[in-house]
């Protein structure tokens, strides 16, 4: 990811956008935050927010026309928030820090401000603050301009004097009782001029005007038809305090640029009112009428202001965060996360603190699906994983176990290309995938026989599709897996692949688009009489679509028709089909962040009380491990006792290896009458383990074969430690990048395992004394 | 980091190959190009060090993760 891409992504995430109130406010007060603090009763905090954008908060609170209300999402749900009334309560009930002006060092440039109304005062203060020489002229006898013509009930004189005192005390040069005449005004003494005299007191400087009689200005820079002469306030539009204030601020930016001789127009976006891109979902929000002050003449009391501020919806998008435990877990949202990801890649010496974040995403695509602008955090994470792998900066342990599991599946232990048993040319091949074979080896021959009856010339390809490599960002390994699969497919004569797994489907679609595939769903147990499923009739299951089926309507529909044909009622989860959630297995997140995946699973399995039904082995296995009765569609089609199967504990990692090996043996025997046996010496090591030890090994990602190889190594080398008191033996073996330690006792040829652990650090082969 | 046996008690483990008692020594642990010394029980004769489970699953795992994120 380069900087341009980072900025594009930051721009794409609309959660970064202003809420409508702030966007419509021509000076962009952080109204959302101000209302939040008001609701909490922190009026002084709220005042600070207001004062940060506005040097005359009390004047604005009493005179603002509230353009913020135009886009307010509350409008249709009880009426827009009465922001100005709340602002008034904020001003009346807060401690106000003394206002002062910090002036930057003197700068060259002298500006004349004609008019000491809101626009003139604002521009004057801004330019004075920046270090310019500023002279304000006004026909009246004090600052305030049009404010003095407003009703005193609305705006007491006391407030005008108090808030405009800043002009008189700041050190700005002011001249009152001055009637500006075009002929006599010393233009040559000033480098820039702002005309802010209001419409009634205008002097004719010979500048272009609009049909309505206002001065014609550039809408962005407020420059008039004459270079260096700017205009704002009542000279360019009908009276409006807030817009005059905005004009003053924008004119000051223009004059600053003009005096510095830089572009007046570059990068000036959203200075005035604009339409925000922020999306806020309003579903389920109940209308609530605006709070009316108990006495209509009065302003809000503190509780009333709090109550009205409480109606604020605190507009934000967060569509993706609402549905994703991963995005929620890190406390922010994609528009911010992308910067963490970018920074993580740019670090040279320090810790890369976002590695775990990048590797914890399941890459399921739900964020993109629910995002109003299709932001795909998964794609960002996958891109980043690839860059990390390419730069050799990917933590080894993040995906190593999954990649070794894949390597096992694509080794001789499981990988096989078996031509059709019937001797016909191979027009179809069943590709069960690695995890179905690992978890339900017993179903594979049944499915084969079922399909073979419908598809003459049915071969079989046993191997892993390469998903773990793709998810880990290991492009070379993924391509290699694809190449090997392609070779198998070519060897069989380019058959159509019958797939059982949507992840396999996605991978093949991505990297081998020339391979034609079709799901096995809707093609199984076709000839079985309806009565065969009679004990399922009327049963209900909530359908969990695997995340890799998100846009595979054909697969989703096939499962639903299959259920219907068996008399089973499929209940739709709120997040299903294209909005389905990942079980936590996707993206190898389960390995990088098991605690978070636990939360992902917990969230999903508690979305509905009834038992779940899915068509991905990993979804079922992860859900049942956390206690949610879940069935695979194959459990209904071929299982003996669905109720029991729904609570089955899935095989552990070692058993999954063993099962794949057995599938290969069985399929070769069944289809080619070949006996397949691998003579691996470590397999002769007989182990005994308690369930506790098995569970501990599973948690530590240690396989039975790792333990067997370690014991074999200890027996061969004699290298070990012994405990004469307990009779235990402890030894280690480092076959590759991991050192395995095993503590055991031996009785005859049976080794009872007491402990097993591993580490990646290398212990100095030679000890240094 | 501390080794499982300490010098005040009789060492529980002895070397399975030569039968010698184990002694505490500084041993270098290294990963991804970084290394540091740790006191471990070793057989001086066979030059083998014993890494106890609590160290492998505790401090060592922590350091591995830190180094992987470097």
Interface residues (C-beta under 8 A of the other chain):
Chain A: X351 X352 X353 X355 X395 X396 X397 X398 X700 X718 X719 X720 X721 X722 X723 X724 X725 X726 X729 X730 X731 X732 X739 X741 X755 X757 X758 X759 X760 X761 X762 X763 X764 X765 X766 X767 X768 X769
Chain B: X12 X13 X14 X15 X16 X17 X22 X25 X26 X27 X28 X29 X30 X31 X35 X37 X40 X42 X43 X44 X46 X47 X48 X49 X50 X51 X53 X56 X57 X60 X61 X63 X64 X65 X66 X68 X69 X70
